[in-house]
Amino acid sequence: MTTPTLCPACGARNDCTLADPRTVDQACWCYSVSIDPAVLEALPEALRNKACLCPRCAQVDEQLRRAQP
């Protein structure tokens, strides 16, 4: 069973604003990055489309750092 607020790949918090009722009205960090489709395809089928990846597993840490003012 997956938890919407945890990364299905590593189990860390995924910081998904849509999975948290307190922040569901805010844009998620994933809206500002480009995730390589190969990263998603590398996930086992059973883990796909169950919960958001964390920025580290999505391999977008650098993109997020560059986007911060």
C-alpha positions in Angstrom: 0.0 0.0 0.0 1.3 3.5 -0.8 0.9 6.7 1.1 0.1 9.8 -1.0 2.6 11.9 1.0 5.5 9.5 0.7 7.7 8.8 -2.3 7.0 5.3 -3.7 10.6 4.8 -4.6 12.4 5.7 -1.3 9.7 6.2 1.3 10.8 9.8 2.1 8.3 12.7 2.2 7.5 13.8 -1.4 6.4 17.3 -0.5 3.4 17.0 -2.8 1.1 19.9 -2.0 -1.8 18.1 -3.6 -1.5 15.2 -1.2 -1.8 17.4 1.8 -5.2 18.8 2.6 -3.6 21.9 4.1 -1.9 22.9 0.9 -4.1 21.3 -1.8 -4.9 24.7 -3.2 -1.2 25.5 -3.9 0.9 24.5 -7.0 3.1 21.6 -6.4 6.9 21.8 -6.8 6.6 19.3 -9.7 4.8 21.9 -11.8 8.0 23.9 -12.2 10.3 21.1 -13.3 10.7 18.7 -16.1 10.9 15.0 -15.0 12.6 12.7 -17.5 10.0 10.1 -18.6 12.8 7.4 -18.2 12.8 8.1 -14.5 9.1 7.3 -14.3 9.5 4.3 -16.6 12.3 2.9 -14.4 9.8 2.5 -11.5 8.4 -1.0 -11.1 4.9 -1.1 -12.6 3.3 -1.7 -9.1 4.7 1.7 -7.9 3.7 3.9 -10.9 0.8 6.4 -10.6 0.3 5.6 -6.9 2.0 8.6 -5.3 4.4 11.4 -6.3 8.2 10.9 -6.3 10.3 13.1 -4.0 12.5 15.7 -5.8 15.6 13.5 -5.2 14.1 10.4 -6.8 12.6 12.5 -9.6 16.1 13.7 -10.2 15.1 17.4 -10.2 17.0 18.7 -7.2 19.2 20.9 -9.4 16.2 22.3 -11.3 14.5 23.3 -8.1 17.7 25.0 -6.7 18.1 27.0 -9.9 14.4 28.1 -9.7 14.7 29.5 -6.2 15.4 33.3 -6.0 
